[in-house]
Amino acid sequence: MGTIVGLALLLQDQQPVLVAVLGSLALVIVACWFWLVVRK
């Protein structure tokens, strides 16, 4: 039981990191697409 709670807390703690990584990845994709459109 304690391990499950610890794992849940760890995942909850890691969530902002995951959101930041996904957000920056989306930003890079949008920036690349925008750059390609502007270059044409």
C-alpha positions as CSV (number, residue, x, y, z in Angstrom):
1,M,0.0,0.0,0.0
2,G,2.8,2.4,1.0
3,T,4.6,1.8,-2.3
4,I,1.5,2.7,-4.4
5,V,1.0,5.9,-2.5
6,G,4.7,6.7,-2.9
7,L,4.5,6.0,-6.6
8,A,1.4,8.2,-7.0
9,L,3.1,11.1,-5.1
10,L,6.2,10.6,-7.4
11,L,4.1,10.8,-10.5
12,Q,2.2,13.8,-9.2
13,D,5.6,15.5,-8.5
14,Q,6.8,14.7,-12.0
15,Q,3.7,16.0,-13.8
16,P,5.0,19.6,-14.1
17,V,8.2,18.3,-15.7
18,L,6.1,16.2,-18.2
19,V,3.9,19.3,-19.0
20,A,7.0,21.4,-19.5
21,V,8.6,18.9,-21.8
22,L,5.4,18.4,-23.9
23,G,4.9,22.2,-24.0
24,S,8.4,22.9,-25.2
25,L,8.2,20.1,-27.8
26,A,4.9,21.6,-29.2
27,L,6.6,25.1,-29.2
28,V,9.5,23.7,-31.3
29,I,7.1,22.0,-33.8
30,V,5.1,25.2,-34.2
31,A,8.3,27.3,-34.6
32,C,9.7,24.9,-37.2
33,W,6.3,24.9,-39.1
34,F,6.2,28.7,-38.9
35,W,9.8,29.1,-40.1
36,L,9.1,26.8,-43.1
37,V,6.0,28.8,-44.0
38,V,7.8,32.1,-43.8
39,R,10.8,30.8,-45.8
40,K,8.6,29.9,-48.9
